[in-house]
């Protein structure tokens, strides 16, 4: 018997990324968004949970990635390639770093956008999701 969307219960998880390594946390977050941590996991079904990430500005990376890692985006026009280093992006918009890392670890299919909507990233330690029953993700 197939569960309807309204019957599916989604849990909320809180992740504090203060002094945590970016890639390792992104793997855990992507796993929860896909629902791979549940016994009912199926790759074609979207059974994942919500994830709230706090302290995004305090994420760590190993090695020289702060200065060497570069994020690129292109406008689509000639000469429209823009680049920014991890260090500068962390000062400017630290939530983008985590969103991009998690998005890169999700499967590239129709469910990716739906799963990314369940990811909530905040740069401080405050978040507006107090009303939900949030569990701590380790």
C-alpha positions as CSV (number, residue, x, y, z in Angstrom):
1,X,0.0,0.0,0.0
2,X,1.6,3.3,-1.1
3,X,1.7,6.2,1.3
4,X,0.3,9.5,0.1
5,X,2.4,12.7,0.4
6,X,0.2,13.8,3.3
7,X,0.7,10.6,5.2
8,X,4.5,10.6,4.9
9,X,6.1,11.8,8.1
10,X,9.3,13.9,7.7
11,X,11.5,14.5,10.6
12,X,13.6,17.6,11.3
13,X,17.3,17.4,12.0
14,X,19.6,20.1,13.4
15,X,23.2,20.2,12.3
16,X,25.8,22.5,14.0
17,X,28.7,22.7,11.6
18,X,30.9,24.8,13.9
19,X,34.5,23.5,13.5
20,X,33.3,20.6,11.3
21,X,34.9,19.6,8.0
22,X,32.8,20.7,5.0
23,X,32.9,17.5,2.9
24,X,32.2,15.1,5.8
25,X,29.2,17.1,7.0
26,X,27.9,17.5,3.4
27,X,27.8,13.6,3.0
28,X,25.8,13.2,6.2
29,X,23.4,16.0,5.2
30,X,22.9,14.5,1.7
31,X,22.2,11.1,3.2
32,X,19.4,12.4,5.4
33,X,17.9,14.5,2.6
34,X,17.7,11.4,0.3
35,X,16.3,9.2,3.1
36,X,19.2,6.7,3.0
37,X,19.3,6.6,6.7
38,X,15.8,5.0,6.8
39,X,14.9,1.3,6.3
40,X,12.3,2.2,3.7
41,X,14.8,3.9,1.3
42,X,14.1,3.6,-2.4
43,X,16.2,5.6,-4.9
44,X,13.1,6.5,-7.0
45,X,11.1,7.7,-3.9
46,X,11.6,11.0,-2.1
47,X,11.4,9.9,1.6
48,X,14.1,12.2,3.0
49,X,13.8,14.5,6.0
50,X,14.4,18.2,6.6
51,X,17.8,19.4,7.7
52,X,18.5,22.7,9.5
53,X,22.2,23.8,9.4
54,X,23.5,26.5,11.8
55,X,26.8,28.2,12.2
56,X,27.6,28.0,8.5
57,X,30.3,30.7,8.7
58,X,32.4,28.5,11.1
59,X,32.8,25.5,8.8
60,X,36.4,24.2,8.3
61,X,38.2,22.8,5.3
62,X,41.5,20.9,5.2
63,X,44.7,21.7,3.5
64,X,45.0,24.9,1.4
65,X,41.5,24.8,0.1
66,X,40.6,28.2,1.6
67,X,42.9,29.9,-0.8
68,X,43.1,27.3,-3.7
69,X,39.5,26.2,-4.1
70,X,37.7,28.4,-6.7
71,X,33.9,28.4,-7.5
72,X,33.0,29.3,-11.0
73,X,29.7,30.5,-12.6
74,X,28.9,31.7,-16.1
75,X,26.3,34.1,-17.2
76,X,26.0,32.5,-20.6
77,X,27.4,35.5,-22.5
78,X,30.8,35.8,-24.0
79,X,33.3,36.8,-21.3
80,X,30.7,36.0,-18.6
81,X,32.9,33.7,-16.5
82,X,33.1,34.7,-12.8
83,X,35.1,33.1,-10.1
84,X,35.4,33.4,-6.4
85,X,37.7,31.7,-3.9
86,X,36.4,29.7,-0.9
87,X,37.9,32.2,1.5
88,X,36.1,35.2,-0.1
89,X,32.8,33.3,-0.5
90,X,32.9,32.4,3.2
91,X,33.2,36.1,4.1
92,X,30.5,37.1,1.6
93,X,27.9,34.4,1.8
94,X,28.8,31.3,3.9
95,X,25.5,29.5,3.4
96,X,26.2,29.1,-0.3
97,X,29.2,26.9,0.4
98,X,27.2,24.3,2.3
99,X,24.4,24.4,-0.2
100,X,26.8,23.8,-3.2
101,X,28.6,21.0,-1.4
102,X,25.4,19.2,-0.5
103,X,23.9,19.7,-4.0
104,X,27.0,18.2,-5.5
105,X,26.5,15.0,-3.4
106,X,22.9,14.5,-4.4
107,X,21.9,12.5,-7.5
108,X,21.4,14.6,-10.6
109,X,17.8,13.8,-11.2
110,X,14.3,15.2,-10.9
111,X,14.3,14.8,-7.1
112,X,17.4,17.0,-6.6
113,X,15.5,20.3,-6.5
114,X,12.8,18.9,-4.1
115,X,15.5,17.6,-1.8
116,X,17.4,20.9,-1.8
117,X,14.2,22.7,-0.7
118,X,14.3,20.7,2.5
119,X,17.8,22.0,3.3
120,X,17.7,25.2,5.5
121,X,21.1,26.8,6.1
122,X,21.8,29.7,8.5
123,X,25.0,31.5,9.1
124,X,24.4,32.2,12.8
125,X,23.2,30.0,15.6
126,X,19.6,31.2,15.4
127,X,17.0,29.7,13.1
128,X,13.2,30.2,12.7
129,X,12.3,26.5,13.0
130,X,11.7,26.3,16.8
131,X,8.1,25.1,16.2
132,X,9.2,21.8,14.7
133,X,10.4,18.9,16.8
134,X,14.1,19.0,15.8
135,X,16.5,16.2,16.6
136,X,20.3,16.7,16.7
137,X,22.1,15.0,13.9
138,X,25.6,13.7,14.8
